[in-house]
């Protein structure tokens, strides 16, 4: 069963994060949006319309100055940025998991069972078939397929 924490306001969450060793950097050109850094991981939060906390950039390991996305290819997890893709180590995954757990506690988000077991990836590509998660109409035509029939209904 999910453990419900008491929802915090944006100001309470930022204060909690400061008190627990997070580096907080105000986002340039905006108000009520901050970047968080700890354990070589980063994320961004902003003030929601109701005064609560809204996640602006999901947690990820910092590679250079970019927050990476965690991709699971079945045989290995990878950290992917716009410029590079590197294999994720156990230390990366442990740091990202701890960072994410502390961020959920700070914001008062619900902590789910599957998240507490370990790091949850942003994308799963187990069978290595590209674009299989797209609707059929949006998938690119493959060489062995004939012309796509526009009257064909997506499954």
C-alpha positions in Angstrom: 0.0 0.0 0.0 1.2 3.5 -0.8 2.5 5.6 2.0 0.9 9.1 1.9 3.0 11.9 3.1 1.5 15.2 4.0 1.6 17.5 1.0 4.0 20.5 1.5 3.8 24.0 0.1 6.5 25.1 -2.3 8.2 27.2 0.4 8.1 24.3 2.9 9.6 21.9 0.4 12.4 24.3 -0.5 13.2 24.8 3.2 13.2 21.0 3.8 15.5 20.4 0.8 18.0 23.1 2.1 17.9 21.5 5.5 18.8 18.1 4.1 21.8 19.1 2.1 20.4 19.8 -1.4 22.1 22.6 -3.4 19.4 24.9 -4.6 19.9 27.1 -7.7 17.3 29.6 -8.7 16.3 29.1 -12.4 17.4 32.2 -14.4 14.6 34.4 -15.8 11.8 32.7 -13.8 10.3 33.0 -10.4 9.4 30.1 -8.1 11.4 27.6 -10.0 14.6 26.0 -8.6 17.1 23.4 -9.7 18.1 20.9 -7.1 21.4 19.0 -6.9 22.7 16.3 -4.5 24.7 13.1 -5.0 25.5 14.2 -8.6 21.8 14.0 -9.4 19.6 16.9 -10.3 15.9 17.8 -10.8 13.8 21.0 -11.0 10.7 21.9 -9.2 8.4 24.9 -9.4 5.5 26.4 -7.5 2.1 25.0 -8.6 -1.0 27.2 -9.0 -2.3 25.9 -5.7 0.9 26.8 -3.8 2.2 23.2 -3.8 5.1 21.7 -5.6 5.2 20.7 -9.3 8.0 18.6 -10.8 9.5 20.6 -13.7 12.4 18.3 -14.7 12.5 14.7 -13.6 15.4 13.5 -11.5 18.5 12.2 -13.3 22.2 11.9 -13.0 24.2 15.0 -14.1 26.4 14.4 -17.2 28.2 17.6 -17.9 25.6 20.2 -17.2 22.7 18.1 -18.5 20.2 16.0 -16.5 20.2 12.5 -18.1 17.3 10.2 -18.6 17.4 6.6 -17.5 16.8 4.1 -20.3 16.4 0.4 -19.7 17.4 -1.8 -22.6 16.8 -5.1 -20.8 20.4 -6.1 -20.6 21.7 -2.8 -19.3 20.5 0.6 -18.0 21.9 3.7 -19.7 22.1 7.4 -18.9 21.1 9.4 -22.0 21.5 13.1 -22.7 21.0 14.9 -26.0 24.8 14.5 -26.6 25.7 11.1 -25.2 24.6 7.7 -23.8 26.7 6.0 -21.1 26.1 2.7 -19.2 24.6 3.3 -15.8 26.7 1.9 -12.9 25.4 0.6 -9.6 26.6 3.8 -8.0 24.6 5.9 -10.5 21.5 3.9 -9.8 21.9 4.0 -6.0 22.5 7.8 -6.0 19.5 8.4 -8.3 17.3 6.2 -6.2 18.3 8.0 -2.9 17.8 11.4 -4.6 14.4 10.5 -5.9 13.2 9.1 -2.5 14.4 12.3 -0.7 12.7 14.5 -3.3 9.4 12.6 -2.8 9.7 13.0 0.9 10.4 16.7 0.6 7.4 17.4 -1.6 5.0 15.1 0.2 4.4 12.9 -2.9 3.0 9.4 -2.5 5.8 6.8 -2.2 4.9 3.8 -4.3 6.0 0.2 -3.6 7.7 -0.4 -7.0 9.6 2.9 -6.6 10.9 1.9 -3.2 12.3 -1.4 -4.5 14.7 0.4 -6.8 15.3 2.9 -9.6 12.5 3.2 -12.1 13.6 4.0 -15.7 12.2 6.7 -17.9 12.0 4.4 -20.9 12.0 0.6 -21.5 13.2 -0.8 -24.8 13.6 -4.5 -23.9 13.2 -6.0 -27.3 15.1 -3.3 -29.1 12.4 -2.8 -31.7 12.4 0.9 -32.4 9.1 2.9 -32.4 7.1 -0.1 -31.3 5.5 2.1 -28.6 4.2 4.6 -31.1 0.6 4.3 -32.5 0.6 2.2 -35.6 -0.3 5.1 -37.8 2.8 7.0 -36.7 5.3 4.1 -37.1 7.8 4.5 -40.0 7.4 2.1 -42.9 9.9 -0.7 -42.9 11.5 -2.1 -46.0 9.7 -5.4 -45.9 6.3 -3.8 -45.4 4.2 -2.8 -48.4 2.7 0.6 -48.7 0.8 1.5 -45.5 -2.9 1.2 -46.0 -4.5 4.4 -44.7 -7.8 2.6 -44.2 -6.2 0.2 -41.7 -7.4 0.8 -38.2 -4.8 1.0 -35.4 -4.9 -2.0 -33.0 
